[in-house]
Amino acid sequence: MAQKTWRIGVAGLGTVGAGLLTFLAERPDFAPAGGRATVTGVSARSRSRPRPFDISNLPWFDDPVALANSPETDVFVELIGGSDGPAKAAVEAALRAGKPVVTANKALIAEHGADLAALAEAKGAPLLFEAAVMGGTPAVKMLREAMVGDDVKSVAGILNGTCNYILTEMEATGRSFAEVLGEAQRLGYAEADPTMDVGGFDAAHKISILAALAFGCAPNYAAAEIEGIEGVDLLDIQLARDLGYRIKLVASADRSPDGVLVRVHPSLAPLAHPLAQAGGALNALFIEGTRIGRIFIQGPGAGSGPTAAAVAADIADVMTGAVRPVFQKPATDLKPFTPVDPSKSLGRAYLRLSVKDEPGVIAAVTETLGDAGVSIESFLQKPVEKADGVPIVLTTHAVAESVLKAAIERIAALPAVLDRPRLLRIARI
Ligand SMILES: NC(=O)c1ccc[n+]([C@@H]2O[C@H](COP(=O)([O-])OP(=O)(O)OC[C@H]3O[C@@H](n4cnc5c(N)ncnc54)[C@H](OP(=O)(O)O)[C@@H]3O)[C@@H](O)[C@H]2O)c1
């Protein structure tokens, strides 16, 4: 029997697009029993830009929407990026025409996933995004498909390789956030505008998608509580280490009877914990299911080859007809989850204070915390030379965030406390 040829339109020829075109040229029959994949059209911003592969023989589209609508496109692959603009317009055009869409675009899926899922399912067109979370490491299919027989309670992990690289380098080399970020930008590991990564927004997009898949609801990016790593001081990395922890940007989603709490914070993980051990640009994820228990995956979260492999896996699903609802449940049953008020959440914390080097200060701090209902777990004072006071660090037992924040205000008002106390969460992992 003649093999079906699937005509693939690829919009976006950057890091991921380059990886995909290279792969499809080498392995057009990669999909088991799925026929052949051939690229029949490409779109990017600049036609003349030098690329690591030859596009001179491929039909060129200035407008990705035109590529999506082209009669020569059976499957539309969106690798442009951005939650709105041309990426969204082209994905919507393809879905409206009933064409399968594969994308690596976490911003688009996190912010418009519910509407796109409704459109895709109304048109009977698959919408797949394995590469959008953890790049080449298969987290999306695992939650959407392999975990449907379980009730997931929580997902937590390291979902941004750039932040993980920066934090790892800061600890390994003793350099500041600004110095390591500058080097990462020169080496091409961080974007010229690093806000999406270091501000925690990229990780928030990804955890919003994972929360939707894990808990059978629509993505609710607007409900995510987001803090990036810009404020992580080298001193905190060193002091956390002295206490037996490593600072990681942890993205988590927890389900409780009250709703779902989605947050991204620089958090302390015990040094021996697998999340603390995931260094460099690696991504890592814990999933906790009611029946399955705990699962841990770790792998590359970005890069041309790994991410293109995840895109190719989605194309293979289209070619083999293995299609399911976009988010675990049919789009008509998807509701945004009820966000849990973060101030009510319980957790342990790390507090660093900069205090005057004089008697009675520690007693005043511990008394104030005790009065405010915060119980101290450990205490560390290091003879660190700092012009702006002596750093003291303490960790707390589990405490409601609202109680902790009120206590911080009281400590900040003490005459011997010289700076705003630095709060970091101890990861609940
Ligand atoms: N890089 C990774 O490792 C990775 C990992 C996971 C997910 N992702 C996601 O994959 C997507 C692509 O990422 P990337 O790193 O490959 O991005 P990239 O290297 O910046 O490439 C973006 C591509 O989109 C093209 N483009 C920009 N505006 C366009 C427009 N208006 N019309 C048509 N094409 C346009 C660019 O054209 P020119 O080449 O002509 O400038 C470029 O080819 C993003 O959603 C990203 O979040 C990336």
The ligand as an SDF file (V2000), in Angstrom:
LIG
                    3D

 48 52  0  0  0  0  0  0  0  0999 V2000
   14.6980   27.5070   21.9570 N   0  0  0  0  0  0  0  0  0  0  0  0
   14.3140   26.4910   22.6850 C   0  0  0  0  0  0  0  0  0  0  0  0
   15.1520   25.6810   23.1300 O   0  0  0  0  0  0  0  0  0  0  0  0
   12.8520   26.2730   22.9710 C   0  0  0  0  0  0  0  0  0  0  0  0
   12.4820   25.2270   23.8420 C   0  0  0  0  0  0  0  0  0  0  0  0
   11.1230   24.9900   24.0860 C   0  0  0  0  0  0  0  0  0  0  0  0
   10.1770   25.7920   23.4750 C   0  0  0  0  0  0  0  0  0  0  0  0
   10.5600   26.8140   22.6690 N   0  0  0  0  0  0  0  0  0  0  0  0
    9.5350   27.6400   22.0250 C   0  0  0  0  0  0  0  0  0  0  0  0
    9.6180   27.4360   20.6270 O   0  0  0  0  0  0  0  0  0  0  0  0
    9.2340   28.6270   19.9480 C   0  0  0  0  0  0  0  0  0  0  0  0
   10.3830   29.0580   19.0200 C   0  0  0  0  0  0  0  0  0  0  0  0
   11.5230   29.2850   19.8140 O   0  0  0  0  0  0  0  0  0  0  0  0
   12.9680   29.5320   19.1630 P   0  0  0  0  0  0  0  0  0  0  0  0
   13.9290   29.4990   20.2950 O   0  0  0  0  0  0  0  0  0  0  0  0
   13.1700   28.6220   18.0140 O   0  0  0  0  0  0  0  0  0  0  0  0
   12.8080   31.0370   18.6770 O   0  0  0  0  0  0  0  0  0  0  0  0
   13.7880   31.8700   17.7380 P   0  0  0  0  0  0  0  0  0  0  0  0
   15.0960   31.1990   17.6040 O   0  0  0  0  0  0  0  0  0  0  0  0
   13.7310   33.2750   18.2160 O   0  0  0  0  0  0  0  0  0  0  0  0
   13.0520   31.7850   16.3220 O   0  0  0  0  0  0  0  0  0  0  0  0
   11.8380   32.4310   16.0880 C   0  0  0  0  0  0  0  0  0  0  0  0
   11.5200   32.3060   14.6140 C   0  0  0  0  0  0  0  0  0  0  0  0
   10.2700   32.9500   14.3650 O   0  0  0  0  0  0  0  0  0  0  0  0
   10.4130   33.7820   13.2250 C   0  0  0  0  0  0  0  0  0  0  0  0
    9.4680   34.8910   13.2930 N   0  0  0  0  0  0  0  0  0  0  0  0
    9.4650   35.9040   14.1740 C   0  0  0  0  0  0  0  0  0  0  0  0
    8.4380   36.7360   13.8780 N   0  0  0  0  0  0  0  0  0  0  0  0
    7.8320   36.2240   12.7980 C   0  0  0  0  0  0  0  0  0  0  0  0
    6.7400   36.6370   12.0060 C   0  0  0  0  0  0  0  0  0  0  0  0
    6.0750   37.7600   12.2720 N   0  0  0  0  0  0  0  0  0  0  0  0
    6.3800   35.8600   10.9620 N   0  0  0  0  0  0  0  0  0  0  0  0
    7.0450   34.7200   10.6740 C   0  0  0  0  0  0  0  0  0  0  0  0
    8.0990   34.2930   11.3820 N   0  0  0  0  0  0  0  0  0  0  0  0
    8.4790   35.0320   12.4280 C   0  0  0  0  0  0  0  0  0  0  0  0
   11.8520   34.2500   13.2370 C   0  0  0  0  0  0  0  0  0  0  0  0
   12.2260   34.6520   11.9370 O   0  0  0  0  0  0  0  0  0  0  0  0
   13.7460   35.0760   11.5670 P   0  0  0  0  0  0  0  0  0  0  0  0
   14.5650   33.8200   11.7080 O   0  0  0  0  0  0  0  0  0  0  0  0
   13.6730   35.5100   10.1560 O   0  0  0  0  0  0  0  0  0  0  0  0
   14.1240   36.1410   12.5390 O   0  0  0  0  0  0  0  0  0  0  0  0
   12.5460   32.9700   13.7000 C   0  0  0  0  0  0  0  0  0  0  0  0
   12.8200   32.1380   12.6090 O   0  0  0  0  0  0  0  0  0  0  0  0
    8.8950   29.6390   21.0450 C   0  0  0  0  0  0  0  0  0  0  0  0
    7.5210   29.5840   21.3190 O   0  0  0  0  0  0  0  0  0  0  0  0
    9.6790   29.1320   22.2370 C   0  0  0  0  0  0  0  0  0  0  0  0
    9.1210   29.5400   23.4830 O   0  0  0  0  0  0  0  0  0  0  0  0
   11.8850   27.0690   22.4060 C   0  0  0  0  0  0  0  0  0  0  0  0
  1  2  1  0
  2  3  2  0
  2  4  1  0
  4  5  1  0
  4 48  2  0
  5  6  2  0
  6  7  1  0
  7  8  2  0
  8  9  1  0
  8 48  1  0
  9 10  1  0
  9 46  1  0
 10 11  1  0
 11 12  1  0
 11 44  1  0
 12 13  1  0
 13 14  1  0
 14 15  2  0
 14 16  1  0
 14 17  1  0
 17 18  1  0
 18 19  2  0
 18 20  1  0
 18 21  1  0
 21 22  1  0
 22 23  1  0
 23 24  1  0
 23 42  1  0
 24 25  1  0
 25 26  1  0
 25 36  1  0
 26 27  1  0
 26 35  1  0
 27 28  2  0
 28 29  1  0
 29 30  1  0
 29 35  2  0
 30 31  1  0
 30 32  2  0
 32 33  1  0
 33 34  2  0
 34 35  1  0
 36 37  1  0
 36 42  1  0
 37 38  1  0
 38 39  2  0
 38 40  1  0
 38 41  1  0
 42 43  1  0
 44 45  1  0
 44 46  1  0
 46 47  1  0
M  CHG  2   8   1  16  -1
M  END
$$$$
